[in-house]
Amino acid sequence: MPELLSVGAFDLLDDLPLPTYVSSPDAAVVFANRALADLSGLPARALLGDGLAALIHPGDRGAALEVWRRAWPGGEATECEVRLRTAGGEDRWHCIQSRPRRGGGSPTVISTCHDIHALKGVEDRAGRLQRLTAALADARSVADVLAVLPDIARALAAPRASVAVLRAGGAELHLIGSVGYPEASLDRFRVLPTGLPLPATDAIRGGEPLHLPLAALTARYPHLAGQLDEHARDLVLLPLIAEGQPVGVLTLGFLEPREFGDAERTFMLTLAGLLGQALERARLHEEERAARERERALLDAAPVLMWTSRPGEDAAHFNRTWAEYTGLGATLTGDAWQEALHPDDLAAMREARERGLAAGAAYACDVRLRRADGAYRWHHVTVRPFQEGEWLGLASEVHEWYEAEKRLHLTLEASGLGVWTLDVATGLVTRTPETRRLLGFTEAVAPLSTFLSRVHEEDRAAVEAAFARAVAPGGPESFRVEHRFFRGDGTKIWVEQLTRVERDEQGEARRLLGVTADITARKQAETRLTLLADAGETLAQDLDVGETLARLTTLAVPRLADWCAVYLPQPDGTLHPRAHTHRDPEKARLAQAYLAAFPQRVDDIGAVSKVFRENVPVLLPRVTGEMLGALPIPDEQRALLQAFGFGSSLLVPLAVHGRVLGTLSLALHGSGRAFTEDDVPFARELARRAALALENARLYAQARDLNADLEGRVAERTAELEARNRALEAFAELSRDLATEPDPATLVGRAQEILVSLLPSGASTYYEPGGERWELRSHRGEFRNPALLPALRRGLPRGATPNIDRPFDSGTPYYQDRYDPATVPAAAEEVREIGATATLPVCVGGRPRGVLVVGTYAARPWTPEERALLETVARSLGLALERADALRELQRERTFLSALLESLSEGIVACDASGYLTLFNGATRELHGLPEAPLPPDEWAGHYDLYRADGETRLPTTEIPLYRALRGEHVRDAEMVIRPRHGEARTVLSVGAPIVAAGGERLGAVVAMRDVTERYRAEAALREANENLRRSNRELEQFAYIASHDLQTPARAVTSFAELLQLRYGERLDERGHAYLRQIVRGGQRMKRLVDDLLAFSRLNTQQRPLELVDSAGVLAEALDLLAPDLEATGGEVTSGPLPTVRADEGQLSRLLVNLIGNALKYRREGMAPRIHVRAERDGRMWRFAVTDNGVGVERRYLEQVFEPFKRLHAQDQVEGSGLGLAVSRKIAERHGGRLWLESTPGEGSTFFFTLPDVEEELPGTGRGAGEAEPGI
């Protein structure tokens, strides 16, 4: 062995009480002292070479050897934490500190081993406590709490654990969960009277933990001999306390005798306190859930469409009436409820909702709701706020009167917008006062050109094209266009034009009616969100500062500003523009010259320097020449600024963690808009993200060069161990206090007292938002500056106090090791003595309620252990506040239900199980003109004037809807008449049901009454009008049928006699005579075709067959057989794609295809063989067919005229036909519930489209699908 150390040196190391060894740089041990040998229980020689490595736990060995072999050859000191196997076979944590030594001989490494096992145990318990606290905080039911029990048992190293809770008013103890116990051993302990002398009941009564080794257990409870788990050798029982009262007991079973230190006992008590709070909180949650189920039952019993929702939640809850009416579910998530709304009404509903939510007031809207059968009906929707964020919605059907007054309603609705009309003939625009104010016009009537001249030049062409298309023949009935516009004062805004075209009988545009809306805010929000998203992605791409800032300025220009620059401080005191961009290259060169000639300094008076020094934004909405002239700067500098042409300027600090890293400068030049206060938060957010990117880059650079000194940490860890023990004891005390105190203010104060007692010379404050300010709700500790507390009591501005805003908005703690007064600018002078702060959000129900602030008068780093303690206290405080809120929530339940019933427009009446009336809402009192009275059922009809539907016969008691519901019947649409003594008789429909408890007990009945008097009157008028219309249609169809049928005989006679004349006397006629006869025959044949088509047209309605499943491909083949002569004569070819099975009248479908294909053969192009293609594709619940040809085509203006009866686009001598083929075809398509239309390009061909129902589509007029059977009787 080489001479690594002198013999005296080895003797000295051998006398050290600290385990020490000497090794070579490749980690081979060459010497181990007696202390290390005693520790390992092995002789020193057994530790040489790789012997010591064998003592290291396999999970730590590889990492330690890797560190040593990498660091020691270079002379680098190391520190590793590993588990060493000791003489007793136990693996204990040690910190091995090693330092290479180079002398005259071979290099050596001297290492010492420090026992840190106790410290590691404390760290492990703290980590487990934090994880279990979080798991119990997330539990919302008793089952959720019991799911954490295995983790609690593992944390306490208990093989067996059980939880029992008090029931039956505290008279019984019920076992609700266990871990590790054999099921058979638990049966006798599942329900225990609390009066029995048992370990669990004694722990409950005494309120103190019990530790019972097996001997003590059998001595104290001899009657339990033979009943306990034969393997248990030690038992610990911990009472579970909530709100100062016992709620249960946690029992821990150990298979070996155990001794517990102070830290372990504190840990057990803390977990028991958390478990007790969690069980009590779960009980309250389950009670609240039961209350909500009762609320749902009441909502479901109501006959109107009702629902409840919370704006912050994803789900809305609807009653059974809604589900039956719409065919949708009772619980809908996201935007699923919008499926019931007509697409045209979604925007109005959203706008009303946003307006109501913003104002916190009720809102209403008329919308069309889709019934389960697919029909849309108008409803009046009213939504009003109730308790703490919950909203109630009701929808009443108003379809009949709404349809009658629709035109007036639309006019009134449009009157509040910017409305204008354009006379197409004169080109003059007439504007309402709202439109003039919106667009900045002074004239009520002006040419359209005055409007177009103010449209942004980049949008003008699109706007002009939209107007041109609208007034052109065949143009759209309406159009919508968004564009930028310059108001009279030069301000640029975004507007949306919604325009409808009115046309005369010839289809020429006569007038345009438009509605103008200002959408500037929406467009700005879209631009900002897009820019922030792009900035987040860009700033995360690279850690190079220059490249990151260059990308940022390029993103900002031109979307946000015309000029963007980022200034960073330099060692010489200047603020250097690290990156800058301008949309105008000439202006960019001018800015470069200015920045080179006049560098900004930190102490300058300019805005760039001010923002950097004071950490405040600077907004200059308008930069005028007078402002530049007043600046105390050289004339040359002023001239460059004037040439640069500032219009509006906004500068914000690049700040992170209270530290300013630079300045972000934005400017606008003649772009028609200026920066406002609304732009400041967005610019600050953009700057914050840039600052975070800069900070990340800086931290990344520091991390590469970091080389911390590791010596001396064992002593620091020992101090940390003592501090953690004190923290655990304080936290246990706090947990007990939070579980017993219901007052929120006292809860906060107690938490602050605990925290202040653990921190040297500190103070604590607690804030909650109050409008625009942070209000001080509680404070504890020492406030050295007498002006500080009065300043804080005045409140701090929200949005301008980062030290409080940040944790509240982000939901995460904010720590300042060195406090920055700029994070509380409103009290910057008063708080300068503060050295370090920790601000933590206090969350209740998953949402921040307030901010807990802890500060010390000396700057100090917040250690991980302190942070864990602070965050655990804040979380426990939030849970305690949530428990207090839950108690208040249960008290508000009755108030909510009462207000709910009074808000209904339908009458609601209820009775108890004995039949006595217990509830009359306002609508019921109005119907009867009487209040409720405690009357039995046989007196209801007489007292409240109830009659049958005829209005004359008194309603028997057995027919009264409420009485029927009381007898257990579910009443639906029961009709009766109420004839109050002093009022008009009203017809009502009643819906009712019995009220049954969860256990099946009948509690009474409830009935809802809807006044349908006006609806019945409207329905009667509508039935009479429909009957008149049907009679008129039948008469017209019969006339057409008879007329066409009677015309057959003379037409046939003319044709027949003309042909007979040709046959018998043809040789006597000259050429002119033959020509006359041919003309007579052709005329007669044309008359016959015309009469046949007219007869077919009339039979479409009079001779209808039921629709059946039809193979459209087979029908097409039959049609082509009929058209075979025409196809052969014209050289035509018909192809097709895959065709579906549809629901149709086979004969009519064949006639439709023959008409369309025959039409294509007739109107073919000269010299070109007809090519026709038939295809079909799904269109929702229909099939859309297309018949495409290469014929002559149809001009756009005739696309609708070709479907008019007897309308022809060619002379009779050019193309034969009756002019009824396409009219018959359209009527066939409409009879099937579809439609027929034409798209065509003259000279290229045409495509006829028609739609037919799918096989699963409902039969027209029946309301049944293909798979539904005829309803039974």
Secondary structure, DSSP 8 states (H G I E B T S, - for coil): ----S-HHHHHHHHH-SS-EEEE-TTS-EEEE-HHHHHHHTS-GGGGTBTHHHHHB-HHHHHHHHHHHHHHGGGT--EEEEEEEE-TTS-EEEEEEEEEEE--SSS-EEEEEEEE-HHHHHHHHHHHHHHHHHHHHHH--SHHHHHHTHHHHHHHTT-SEEEEEEEEGGGTEEEEEEEES--HHHHGGGSEEETTS--HHHHHHHH-S-EEEEHHHHHHH-GGGTTTS-TT--EEEEEEEEETTEEEEEEEEEESS-----HHHHHHHHHHHHHHHHHHHHHHHHHHHHHHHHHHHHHHHHSSSEEEEE-TTSSEEEE-HHHHHHHS--SEEETTGGGGGB-GGGHHHHHHHHHHHHHHTS-EEEEEEEE-TTS-EEEEEEEEEE-STT-EEEEEEE-HHHHHHTHHHHHHHHHTTSEEEEEETTTTEEEE-HHHHHHHT---SEEEHHHHHTTB-HHHHHHHHHHHHHHHSTT--SEEEEEEEEE-TTS-EEEEEEEEEEEE-TTS-EEEEEEEEEE-HHHHHHHHHHHHHHHHHHHHTT---HHHHHHHHHHHHHHHT-SEEEEEEE-TTSEEEEEEEEESSHHHHHHHHHHHHHS-EETTSSSHHHHHHHHT--EEES---HHHHHTS-S-HHHHHHHHHHT--EEEEEEEEETTEEEEEEEEEE-SSS----TTHHHHHHHHHHHHHHHHHHHHHHHHHHH-----TTHHHHHHHHHHHHHHHHHHHHHHHHHHHH---HHHHHHHHHHHHHHHSTTEEEEEEEEETTEEEEEEEEE---STTHHHHHHT-EETTS-HHHHHHHHHSS-EEESS--GGGSGGGTTTTTT--EEEEEEEEETTEEEEEEEEEESS-----HHHHHHHHHHHHHHHHHHHHHHHHHHHHHHHHHHHHHHHH-SSEEEEEETTS-EEEE-HHHHHHHTS------GGGHHHHHTEE-TTSSSB--GGG-HHHHHHTT--EEEEEEEE--TTS--EEEEEEEEEEE-TTS-EEEEEEEEEE-HHHHHHHHHHHHHHHHHHHHHHHHHHHHHHHHHHTHHHHHHHHHHHHHHHHHHGGGS-HHHHHHHHHHHHHHHHHHHHHHHHHHHHHHHHS----EEEEHHHHHHHHHHHTHHHHHHHT-EEEE----EEEE-HHHHHHHHHHHHHHHHHT--TTS--EEEEEEEEETTEEEEEEE--S----GGGTTGGGSTT--SS-TTTS---S-HHHHHHHHHHHTT--EEEEEETTTEEEEEEEEE-TTS--TTT---TT------
